[in-house]
């Protein structure tokens, strides 16, 4: 026997619990982004840009691995206070924001010290923050793994686009090679000391760096029954 207790004339036509009168019309269907009858996804998720924090997390961090890594660095790397601009723990992950001139020495310490032993550079990424409060919009972000101690660490260096140079880490972790080439290709970060810093994804004669936020979006205008679809950056305002 049906358990429908909605009364006569009430029909669940859309299977989602919305009731309409018999013979009536169900509400408009919404796509995955919440838009109805439109491809406009500009309001999807009600995203809010986080407010950047330019201060270190309070010590002790309250995370055993983060505290162990920082304590070990304090013991074996005397210039830590000058090398690290800030240390931030967020969602259980430690990030060291490092001055670029201190990066090579810090990297070797992170790899070689028995209490640290970050043997693996698992990835390196470029990021562009045009509104970075420090004025250094280009970030080189290194993800390290200690196979010995089963820990992870993020090391981040930021530079301005007027002098986008960062010391290469290929001499410390060979796995940095193609990662640095990709960050150079797509963001324009120049890794000094790299053995062969050339483009890796775009053609050698390509102009610009496609993943910078100020790089123009592409797109091919297409006619659909007389209606032209403009390039992505001309379709609507997201401001």
C-alpha positions, 0 to 999 in steps of 0.5 A: 500500500502506498504511503502517500498521505499528501491528499487527493490531487497532490502529485510528486511529479519530479521525484524530488519531493516537490508537490504540485496540484494534479494537472499543474506544472512542476517548478523549473528544473535547475542545472547542477550550478543552480541556474534555471534556463541559463548557462550563467554560472557566475554565482555558483557556490557563493564563493568568497575570497579568503582574507590572507594572513601575513602572520605566523601561526602561534607556537606551539602549533598544536600539530605533532608533525608541524611542531616536530619539523619546526623544532628540528629546524630551530636546532640545526638551522641557526639562520631560521629566523632570517630565512623564514618570513612566516610559518603557517599551519592550516588544516594540519599542514605546515607551510614555510614562507621562505626568502628566496636567497635562503632557499638553497641552504634550507633545502639542503638542510631539509633533505639531509638532516636526520631529524628532517629527511625530506628526501622527495620533492613530490611536486612544484607549482607556480601560482599567481596572486595579482593582489598579493599584499606583499606585492610579490604576486608570483609564488613557487610552491614546493611540496616535500615528503619525508619517507623516513618520518612519514611527514609532508611539508610545503615551502613557498617562495614569492617574487615580483614580476619585475624580478621573477627569479628563484634559485633552482632546486634541481641540485637538491632534488632532481625531480624539480627539473620538469616541474620548474620548467612548467612553472617557468613556461606557464607563469614566467618564474625564472629558476636560476641555475636550472640546467635547461630552463626551456618551455615544456608545454607551449611552443618555444616561440610562444609569447607570454605565460598562459596561467598568469591571471592577466593572460587573456582568455582564448576562445573561438566565436561560433555561430549557432543559428545566427547567434554568435558565442563570444570568447569566454572573457567577453561573455559576462562580467564576474565582478 
